[in-house]
Amino acid sequence: MNVPADLKYTDSHEWVRREADGTVTIGITDHAQSALGDLVFIELPAVGRKLAAREACAVVESVKAASDVYAPVTGEVVAINETVASAPEKVNESAYAAWLFRMKPADSNAIASLLDAAAYKKTIADA
């Protein structure tokens, strides 16, 4: 299973990348897209929406199931990836390239409390 070491993760299978401008980019992990199967629909949060950490804010739907995507930190949605909304299969093709949305965290240190790659690998190995 592909788990890049330079990202942070949540136990609900989101990946998080800190950007140079202080925002964070969020997507679902390779493990999550693999478990869901072929994605057919993605609903993204509205730009400007304020989210609490662990709040359900997006939906990814496959031929097998629908799953909520959760905000990894508290903050505001500053961008969404329209490409994956119109072509959900991009997430299946490359989960770490096909981001879902970007947030400006209310607390820039909040990312430090998320899982590192080793901890996330342990989480999915125990599942």
N, CA, C and O atoms as a DFTB+ gen file, in Angstrom:
508 C
 N C O
     1  1       0.852      -1.184       0.000
     2  2       0.000       0.000       0.000
     3  2       0.890       1.238       0.000
     4  3       1.860       1.317       0.755
     5  1       0.556       2.190      -0.843
     6  2       1.328       3.421      -0.988
     7  2       0.974       4.409       0.126
     8  3      -0.168       4.860       0.218
     9  1       1.960       4.747       0.978
    10  2       1.777       5.702       2.074
    11  2       2.987       6.647       2.075
    12  3       3.974       6.383       2.760
    13  1       2.915       7.747       1.312
    14  2       4.059       8.666       1.241
    15  2       4.470       9.213       2.606
    16  3       3.626       9.618       3.406
    17  1       5.773       9.219       2.857
    18  2       6.308       9.632       4.153
    19  2       6.194      11.136       4.400
    20  3       6.250      11.573       5.550
    21  1       6.037      11.929       3.349
    22  2       6.018      13.384       3.531
    23  2       4.634      13.952       3.848
    24  3       4.484      15.166       3.982
    25  1       3.621      13.087       3.970
    26  2       2.264      13.537       4.269
    27  2       1.879      13.195       5.697
    28  3       2.532      12.380       6.349
    29  1       0.804      13.830       6.182
    30  2       0.182      13.472       7.449
    31  2      -1.123      12.765       7.118
    32  3      -1.625      12.880       6.000
    33  1      -1.671      12.040       8.071
    34  2      -2.850      11.214       7.837
    35  2      -3.815      11.293       9.009
    36  3      -3.440      11.665      10.121
    37  1      -5.077      10.932       8.736
    38  2      -6.068      10.809       9.802
    39  2      -6.472       9.346       9.914
    40  3      -6.255       8.565       8.988
    41  1      -7.057       8.979      11.047
    42  2      -7.515       7.593      11.201
    43  2      -8.777       7.330      10.368
    44  3      -9.229       6.190      10.262
    45  1      -9.345       8.399       9.776
    46  2     -10.504       8.233       8.884
    47  2     -10.079       8.247       7.408
    48  3     -10.915       8.401       6.517
    49  1      -8.768       8.084       7.160
    50  2      -8.189       7.837       5.830
    51  2      -8.099       9.056       4.901
    52  3      -8.200       8.926       3.681
    53  1      -7.906      10.241       5.496
    54  2      -7.572      11.413       4.701
    55  2      -6.064      11.622       4.763
    56  3      -5.431      11.312       5.772
    57  1      -5.486      12.152       3.676
    58  2      -4.085      12.566       3.703
    59  2      -4.051      14.093       3.696
    60  3      -4.954      14.754       3.181
    61  1      -2.979      14.634       4.284
    62  2      -2.866      16.086       4.442
    63  2      -1.448      16.512       4.083
    64  3      -0.467      15.951       4.573
    65  1      -1.365      17.519       3.215
    66  2      -0.056      18.064       2.837
    67  2      -0.043      19.561       3.152
    68  3      -0.926      20.307       2.729
    69  1       0.985      19.985       3.910
    70  2       1.150      21.400       4.220
    71  2       1.763      22.093       3.001
    72  3       2.760      21.623       2.451
    73  1       1.169      23.204       2.584
    74  2       1.658      23.971       1.442
    75  2       2.502      25.156       1.925
    76  3       2.411      25.555       3.086
    77  1       3.309      25.705       1.043
    78  2       4.212      26.810       1.384
    79  2       3.456      28.051       1.850
    80  3       3.979      28.834       2.643
    81  1       2.221      28.235       1.358
    82  2       1.453      29.432       1.724
    83  2       0.683      29.282       3.034
    84  3      -0.081      30.173       3.405
    85  1       0.877      28.150       3.746
    86  2       0.212      27.943       5.028
    87  2      -1.098      27.182       4.929
    88  3      -1.678      26.803       5.946
    89  1      -1.569      26.956       3.703
    90  2      -2.785      26.157       3.549
    91  2      -2.430      24.675       3.628
    92  3      -1.257      24.302       3.619
    93  1      -3.453      23.846       3.704
    94  2      -3.247      22.395       3.668
    95  2      -4.127      21.813       2.571
    96  3      -5.262      22.247       2.370
    97  1      -3.592      20.832       1.870
    98  2      -4.302      20.133       0.811
    99  2      -4.741      18.780       1.362
   100  3      -3.968      18.095       2.031
   101  1      -5.996      18.397       1.075
   102  2      -6.575      17.178       1.634
   103  2      -7.097      16.281       0.517
   104  3      -7.685      16.750      -0.457
   105  1      -6.868      14.986       0.681
   106  2      -7.423      13.993      -0.227
   107  2      -7.696      12.725       0.556
   108  3      -7.530      12.693       1.776
   109  1      -8.116      11.674      -0.145
   110  2      -8.286      10.377       0.521
   111  2      -7.092       9.505       0.165
   112  3      -6.502       9.641      -0.907
   113  1      -6.749       8.615       1.072
   114  2      -5.562       7.784       0.907
   115  2      -5.762       6.694      -0.145
   116  3      -6.880       6.377      -0.551
   117  1      -4.641       6.145      -0.558
   118  2      -4.648       5.023      -1.489
   119  2      -5.434       3.857      -0.886
   120  3      -6.182       3.178      -1.589
   121  1      -5.263       3.636       0.396
   122  2      -5.992       2.576       1.095
   123  2      -7.505       2.811       0.984
   124  3      -8.262       1.878       0.717
   125  1      -7.938       4.054       1.191
   126  2      -9.370       4.373       1.150
   127  2      -9.941       4.163      -0.244
   128  3     -10.995       3.544      -0.397
   129  1      -9.251       4.676      -1.265
   130  2      -9.797       4.521      -2.624
   131  2      -9.821       3.050      -3.032
   132  3     -10.723       2.618      -3.750
   133  1      -8.832       2.282      -2.576
   134  2      -8.783       0.858      -2.888
   135  2      -9.952       0.123      -2.229
   136  3     -10.579      -0.738      -2.846
   137  1     -10.237       0.466      -0.977
   138  2     -11.335      -0.179      -0.255
   139  2     -12.694       0.180      -0.864
   140  3     -13.604      -0.649      -0.894
   141  1     -12.826       1.413      -1.346
   142  2     -14.095       1.849      -1.937
   143  2     -14.328       1.256      -3.319
   144  3     -15.464       0.957      -3.689
   145  1     -13.264       1.087      -4.074
   146  2     -13.409       0.620      -5.450
   147  2     -13.587       1.801      -6.396
   148  3     -13.240       2.932      -6.056
   149  1     -14.124       1.541      -7.571
   150  2     -14.240       2.579      -8.604
   151  2     -15.152       3.711      -8.158
   152  3     -16.346       3.508      -7.937
   153  1     -14.579       4.913      -8.027
   154  2     -15.364       6.073      -7.617
   155  2     -16.198       6.574      -8.790
   156  3     -15.724       6.647      -9.924
   157  1     -17.456       6.919      -8.493
   158  2     -18.377       7.389      -9.529
   159  2     -18.910       8.791      -9.248
   160  3     -19.478       9.421     -10.141
   161  1     -18.737       9.293      -8.017
   162  2     -19.266      10.602      -7.654
   163  2     -18.473      11.164      -6.486
   164  3     -18.128      10.437      -5.554
   165  1     -18.184      12.458      -6.536
   166  2     -17.532      13.144      -5.418
   167  2     -18.259      14.463      -5.189
   168  3     -18.436      15.257      -6.114
   169  1     -18.675      14.686      -3.951
   170  2     -19.294      15.953      -3.549
   171  2     -18.292      16.684      -2.662
   172  3     -17.857      16.154      -1.640
   173  1     -17.930      17.893      -3.056
   174  2     -16.918      18.664      -2.340
   175  2     -17.565      19.777      -1.523
   176  3     -18.673      20.212      -1.838
   177  1     -16.878      20.247      -0.469
   178  2     -17.433      21.347       0.331
   179  2     -17.359      22.672      -0.448
   180  3     -16.565      22.808      -1.379
   181  1     -18.175      23.622      -0.065
   182  2     -18.171      24.935      -0.719
   183  2     -16.961      25.742      -0.269
   184  3     -16.576      25.707       0.900
   185  1     -16.366      26.471      -1.213
   186  2     -15.286      27.398      -0.863
   187  2     -15.872      28.439       0.090
   188  3     -16.964      28.962      -0.131
   189  1     -15.123      28.727       1.154
   190  2     -15.585      29.660       2.168
   191  2     -16.234      28.987       3.366
   192  3     -16.453      29.631       4.391
   193  1     -16.545      27.693       3.252
   194  2     -17.169      26.973       4.367
   195  2     -16.173      26.827       5.511
   196  3     -15.020      26.451       5.301
   197  1     -16.627      27.125       6.711
   198  2     -15.802      26.955       7.902
   199  2     -16.101      25.575       8.471
   200  3     -17.259      25.187       8.628
   201  1     -15.022      24.834       8.781
   202  2     -15.149      23.453       9.237
   203  2     -14.482      23.256      10.586
   204  3     -13.458      23.870      10.887
   205  1     -15.072      22.400      11.382
   206  2     -14.448      21.960      12.623
   207  2     -13.661      20.689      12.323
   208  3     -14.023      19.931      11.423
   209  1     -12.596      20.455      13.065
   210  2     -11.828      19.222      12.912
   211  2     -12.766      18.032      13.088
   212  3     -13.601      18.012      13.993
   213  1     -12.618      17.051      12.219
   214  2     -13.407      15.813      12.210
   215  2     -14.842      15.997      11.727
   216  3     -15.652      15.079      11.848
   217  1     -15.172      17.171      11.179
   218  2     -16.508      17.399      10.638
   219  2     -16.609      16.781       9.244
   220  3     -15.716      16.961       8.416
   221  1     -17.699      16.053       8.985
   222  2     -17.932      15.501       7.646
   223  2     -18.170      16.677       6.703
   224  3     -19.010      17.536       6.971
   225  1     -17.427      16.710       5.599
   226  2     -17.521      17.883       4.723
   227  2     -17.555      17.535       3.242
   228  3     -17.789      18.417       2.416
   229  1     -17.333      16.294       2.886
   230  2     -17.356      15.864       1.491
   231  2     -17.817      14.408       1.466
   232  3     -17.839      13.724       2.490
   233  1     -18.186      13.951       0.260
   234  2     -18.624      12.569       0.098
   235  2     -17.945      11.989      -1.134
   236  3     -17.900      12.621      -2.189
   237  1     -17.421      10.784      -0.988
   238  2     -16.916      10.028      -2.127
   239  2     -17.799       8.784      -2.257
   240  3     -18.047       8.071      -1.285
   241  1     -18.262       8.548      -3.476
   242  2     -19.191       7.445      -3.707
   243  2     -18.629       6.529      -4.787
   244  3     -18.162       6.980      -5.833
   245  1     -18.687       5.242      -4.506
   246  2     -18.236       4.246      -5.481
   247  2     -19.429       3.390      -5.883
   248  3     -20.547       3.598      -5.411
   249  1     -19.179       2.438      -6.748
   250  2     -20.242       1.513      -7.118
   251  2     -20.651       0.633      -5.930
   252  3     -21.737       0.052      -5.924
   253  1     -19.764       0.540      -4.917
   254  2     -20.023      -0.313      -3.755
   255  2     -20.607       0.436      -2.560
   256  3     -21.448      -0.106      -1.843
   257  1     -20.161       1.697      -2.335
   258  2     -20.526       2.386      -1.101
   259  2     -20.282       3.885      -1.221
   260  3     -19.615       4.358      -2.141
   261  1     -20.839       4.613      -0.269
   262  2     -20.551       6.048      -0.144
   263  2     -19.839       6.246       1.187
   264  3     -20.127       5.556       2.165
   265  1     -18.917       7.184       1.216
   266  2     -18.152       7.418       2.431
   267  2     -17.952       8.910       2.634
   268  3     -17.670       9.644       1.687
   269  1     -18.099       9.351       3.877
   270  2     -17.833      10.750       4.204
   271  2     -16.337      11.008       4.221
   272  3     -15.541      10.117       4.521
   273  1     -15.968      12.238       3.896
   274  2     -14.599      12.724       4.036
   275  2     -14.656      13.772       5.138
   276  3     -15.562      14.605       5.162
   277  1     -13.695      13.733       6.043
   278  2     -13.712      14.595       7.219
   279  2     -12.599      15.634       7.168
   280  3     -11.509      15.380       6.655
   281  1     -12.901      16.813       7.712
   282  2     -11.884      17.856       7.817
   283  2     -10.830      17.395       8.822
   284  3     -11.177      17.016       9.941
   285  1      -9.563      17.420       8.448
   286  2      -8.527      16.954       9.377
   287  2      -8.231      17.962      10.486
   288  3      -7.762      17.590      11.561
   289  1      -8.506      19.236      10.219
   290  2      -8.251      20.314      11.176
   291  2      -9.398      21.327      11.085
   292  3     -10.193      21.290      10.146
   293  1      -9.477      22.221      12.057
   294  2     -10.437      23.313      12.011
   295  2      -9.909      24.395      11.072
   296  3      -8.725      24.729      11.106
   297  1     -10.784      24.937      10.241
   298  2     -10.357      25.988       9.336
   299  2     -11.395      26.286       8.282
   300  3     -12.557      25.899       8.413
   301  1     -10.972      26.982       7.226
   302  2     -11.865      27.410       6.164
   303  2     -11.433      26.805       4.832
   304  3     -10.244      26.769       4.515
   305  1     -12.404      26.333       4.055
   306  2     -12.135      25.804       2.723
   307  2     -11.768      26.979       1.810
   308  3     -12.531      27.937       1.683
   309  1     -10.591      26.894       1.176
   310  2     -10.135      27.976       0.295
   311  2     -10.096      27.562      -1.176
   312  3      -9.987      28.423      -2.048
   313  1     -10.180      26.279      -1.466
   314  2     -10.186      25.818      -2.856
   315  2     -10.736      24.397      -2.904
   316  3     -10.623      23.629      -1.949
   317  1     -11.339      24.073      -4.058
   318  2     -11.780      22.698      -4.306
   319  2     -11.218      22.269      -5.660
   320  3     -10.931      23.100      -6.522
   321  1     -11.070      20.974      -5.824
   322  2     -10.540      20.432      -7.067
   323  2     -11.708      20.032      -7.974
   324  3     -12.237      18.925      -7.879
   325  1     -12.094      20.961      -8.854
   326  2     -13.214      20.722      -9.769
   327  2     -12.949      19.512     -10.676
   328  3     -13.886      18.834     -11.098
   329  1     -11.675      19.247     -10.973
   330  2     -11.328      18.134     -11.865
   331  2     -11.817      16.806     -11.309
   332  3     -12.385      16.001     -12.048
   333  1     -11.605      16.561     -10.009
   334  2     -12.052      15.279      -9.447
   335  2     -13.566      15.225      -9.291
   336  3     -14.154      14.144      -9.310
   337  1     -14.201      16.386      -9.137
   338  2     -15.665      16.401      -9.052
   339  2     -16.276      15.933     -10.370
   340  3     -17.296      15.242     -10.373
   341  1     -15.657      16.306     -11.485
   342  2     -16.189      15.896     -12.785
   343  2     -15.564      14.594     -13.294
   344  3     -16.095      13.976     -14.217
   345  1     -14.452      14.177     -12.707
   346  2     -13.786      12.931     -13.114
   347  2     -13.299      12.179     -11.865
   348  3     -12.097      12.134     -11.602
   349  1     -14.234      11.586     -11.089
   350  2     -13.868      10.915      -9.830
   351  2     -12.824       9.819      -9.997
   352  3     -12.082       9.528      -9.059
   353  1     -12.753       9.207     -11.176
   354  2     -11.795       8.121     -11.403
   355  2     -10.351       8.580     -11.233
   356  3      -9.462       7.747     -11.059
   357  1     -10.098       9.889     -11.280
   358  2      -8.741      10.422     -11.074
   359  2      -8.209      10.013      -9.698
   360  3      -7.012       9.774      -9.540
   361  1      -9.100       9.933      -8.705
   362  2      -8.685       9.523      -7.358
   363  2      -8.241       8.067      -7.374
   364  3      -7.260       7.719      -6.717
   365  1      -8.943       7.209      -8.111
   366  2      -8.538       5.808      -8.223
   367  2      -7.200       5.682      -8.934
   368  3      -6.385       4.829      -8.583
   369  1      -6.973       6.524      -9.927
   370  2      -5.732       6.457     -10.701
   371  2      -4.521       6.911      -9.890
   372  3      -3.443       6.328     -10.012
   373  1      -4.687       7.944      -9.066
   374  2      -3.573       8.476      -8.283
   375  2      -4.105       9.243      -7.082
   376  3      -4.307      10.456      -7.140
   377  1      -4.326       8.515      -5.991
   378  2      -4.968       9.096      -4.810
   379  2      -4.212      10.300      -4.242
   380  3      -4.831      11.216      -3.701
   381  1      -2.889      10.307      -4.359
   382  2      -2.120      11.395      -3.748
   383  2      -1.929      12.586      -4.679
   384  3      -1.518      13.656      -4.230
   385  1      -2.216      12.421      -5.952
   386  2      -2.175      13.545      -6.891
   387  2      -3.554      14.193      -7.009
   388  3      -3.657      15.393      -7.265
   389  1      -4.600      13.415      -6.827
   390  2      -5.972      13.891      -7.000
   391  2      -6.530      14.393      -5.668
   392  3      -7.324      13.717      -5.014
   393  1      -6.101      15.584      -5.288
   394  2      -6.572      16.181      -4.035
   395  2      -8.041      16.568      -4.160
   396  3      -8.560      16.727      -5.265
   397  1      -8.708      16.719      -3.010
   398  2     -10.128      17.069      -3.007
   399  2     -10.354      18.548      -2.710
   400  3     -11.057      19.235      -3.452
   401  1      -9.750      19.043      -1.608
   402  2      -9.944      20.447      -1.251
   403  2      -8.758      20.963      -0.453
   404  3      -7.945      20.196       0.062
   405  1      -8.681      22.304      -0.364
   406  2      -7.635      22.959       0.428
   407  2      -8.288      23.787       1.515
   408  3      -9.367      24.351       1.333
   409  1      -7.602      23.848       2.660
   410  2      -8.098      24.619       3.805
   411  2      -7.022      25.559       4.318
   412  3      -5.827      25.304       4.169
   413  1      -7.466      26.644       4.918
   414  2      -6.575      27.498       5.701
   415  2      -6.867      27.135       7.150
   416  3      -7.941      27.452       7.661
   417  1      -5.913      26.465       7.827
   418  2      -6.156      26.029       9.209
   419  2      -6.291      27.217      10.165
   420  3      -5.599      28.225      10.021
   421  1      -7.188      27.085      11.137
   422  2      -7.327      28.097      12.176
   423  2      -6.073      28.113      13.051
   424  3      -5.679      29.164      13.555
   425  1      -5.450      26.950      13.229
   426  2      -4.226      26.815      14.031
   427  2      -3.195      26.075      13.171
   428  3      -3.371      24.900      12.850
   429  1      -2.140      26.766      12.810
   430  2      -1.140      26.157      11.924
   431  2      -0.407      24.987      12.570
   432  3       0.228      24.200      11.867
   433  1      -0.482      24.857      13.879
   434  2       0.175      23.741      14.565
   435  2      -0.700      22.494      14.658
   436  3      -0.238      21.447      15.113
   437  1      -1.948      22.594      14.235
   438  2      -2.879      21.469      14.366
   439  2      -2.426      20.250      13.573
   440  3      -2.710      19.118      13.965
   441  1      -1.737      20.465      12.482
   442  2      -1.285      19.346      11.646
   443  2      -0.312      18.438      12.397
   444  3      -0.253      17.237      12.135
   445  1       0.434      18.997      13.311
   446  2       1.420      18.217      14.063
   447  2       0.778      17.057      14.825
   448  3       1.439      16.055      15.094
   449  1      -0.497      17.184      15.172
   450  2      -1.166      16.132      15.949
   451  2      -1.706      14.995      15.076
   452  3      -2.191      13.993      15.601
   453  1      -1.626      15.142      13.757
   454  2      -2.103      14.081      12.868
   455  2      -1.095      12.938      12.793
   456  3       0.040      13.075      13.248
   457  1      -1.507      11.824      12.226
   458  2      -0.655      10.642      12.129
   459  2       0.454      10.835      11.100
   460  3       0.233      11.436      10.048
   461  1       1.643      10.327      11.402
   462  2       2.691      10.290      10.384
   463  2       2.516       8.989       9.594
   464  3       1.658       8.171       9.925
   465  1       3.319       8.804       8.566
   466  2       3.162       7.640       7.690
   467  2       3.261       6.320       8.457
   468  3       2.479       5.403       8.205
   469  1       4.212       6.212       9.386
   470  2       4.385       4.964      10.144
   471  2       3.155       4.656      10.994
   472  3       2.713       3.509      11.063
   473  1       2.606       5.679      11.637
   474  2       1.416       5.477      12.476
   475  2       0.204       5.116      11.610
   476  3      -0.613       4.284      12.004
   477  1       0.086       5.735      10.444
   478  2      -1.034       5.415       9.556
   479  2      -0.910       3.983       9.029
   480  3      -1.905       3.263       8.947
   481  1       0.300       3.572       8.677
   482  2       0.512       2.194       8.214
   483  2       0.074       1.199       9.275
   484  3      -0.525       0.170       8.962
   485  1       0.375       1.509      10.541
   486  2      -0.030       0.634      11.634
   487  2      -1.565       0.598      11.744
   488  3      -2.150      -0.460      11.978
   489  1      -2.200       1.747      11.577
   490  2      -3.668       1.834      11.632
   491  2      -4.301       0.935      10.585
   492  3      -5.236       0.195      10.889
   493  1      -3.801       0.990       9.346
   494  2      -4.436       0.187       8.294
   495  2      -4.033      -1.292       8.383
   496  3      -4.764      -2.165       7.916
   497  1      -2.874      -1.565       8.980
   498  2      -2.463      -2.964       9.163
   499  2      -3.331      -3.652      10.222
   500  3      -3.596      -4.852      10.145
   501  1      -3.771      -2.855      11.224
   502  2      -4.586      -3.396      12.310
   503  2      -6.052      -3.539      11.929
   504  3      -6.822      -4.178      12.646
   505  1      -6.443      -2.944      10.797
   506  2      -7.868      -2.936      10.404
   507  2      -8.308      -4.291       9.879
   508  3      -9.469      -4.462       9.506
